[in-house]
Amino acid sequence: MRLFRRRRRVAAQDPYVPRHSGWAQAAVPPPPDPAVRLGFADGTELELAATHPSAVALKTVADVIARDLT
């Protein structure tokens, strides 16, 4: 009398690939926001137009910092 029965191991098959992937959409980045938003410690926010000289300077500094981090 056998107490334990061993099952045959099923060989690994190809990874699962969904057959109906029509629901998936390609990721699209959000449109760039031309405005610059500044947030302060007291919770207030200020939005500058993209052509404002301070906004241009802040974007330039942010680009340099981001480039140095990578």
C-alpha positions as CSV (number, residue, x, y, z in Angstrom):
1,M,0.0,0.0,0.0
2,R,1.4,3.4,-1.0
3,L,0.8,6.2,1.5
4,F,2.1,9.0,-0.7
5,R,1.6,9.3,-4.4
6,R,3.9,11.5,-6.4
7,R,2.5,13.6,-9.1
8,R,4.3,14.0,-12.3
9,R,6.0,17.3,-12.5
10,V,4.7,19.4,-15.4
11,A,7.5,20.9,-17.5
12,A,7.7,24.6,-17.5
13,Q,5.8,26.1,-20.4
14,D,6.2,29.4,-22.1
15,P,5.4,32.4,-20.0
16,Y,1.8,33.5,-19.9
17,V,1.0,35.9,-22.8
18,P,-2.5,37.4,-22.7
19,R,-4.4,36.7,-25.9
20,H,-6.6,39.8,-25.7
21,S,-4.5,42.8,-25.0
22,G,-6.7,45.2,-26.8
23,W,-7.6,46.9,-23.4
24,A,-4.0,48.0,-22.9
25,Q,-2.9,51.4,-24.2
26,A,0.5,52.8,-24.7
27,A,1.6,55.2,-22.0
28,V,1.4,58.8,-23.1
29,P,3.2,61.4,-21.1
30,P,1.1,64.3,-20.0
31,P,1.4,67.5,-22.1
32,P,4.1,69.8,-20.8
33,D,2.8,72.6,-18.5
34,P,4.4,75.9,-19.6
35,A,3.8,77.4,-16.2
36,V,6.2,77.2,-13.3
37,R,4.6,76.6,-9.9
38,L,6.4,77.6,-6.7
39,G,5.4,76.2,-3.4
40,F,6.3,77.7,-0.1
41,A,6.7,76.4,3.5
42,D,3.5,78.1,4.7
43,G,1.4,76.3,2.1
44,T,1.0,79.1,-0.4
45,E,1.6,78.6,-4.1
46,L,2.6,81.0,-6.9
47,E,2.3,80.3,-10.6
48,L,4.6,82.1,-13.0
49,A,4.1,82.3,-16.8
50,A,6.6,80.4,-18.9
51,T,7.9,83.6,-20.3
52,H,8.5,85.2,-16.9
53,P,12.3,85.8,-16.4
54,S,12.3,84.1,-13.0
55,A,10.5,81.1,-14.5
56,V,13.1,80.8,-17.3
57,A,15.9,81.0,-14.7
58,L,14.3,78.4,-12.4
59,K,13.8,76.0,-15.3
60,T,17.5,76.4,-16.3
61,V,18.7,75.7,-12.8
62,A,16.4,72.7,-12.5
63,D,17.7,71.3,-15.8
64,V,21.3,71.7,-14.7
65,I,20.6,69.9,-11.4
66,A,18.7,67.1,-13.1
67,R,21.5,66.6,-15.6
68,D,24.1,66.4,-12.8
69,L,22.0,63.8,-10.9
70,T,22.0,61.4,-13.8
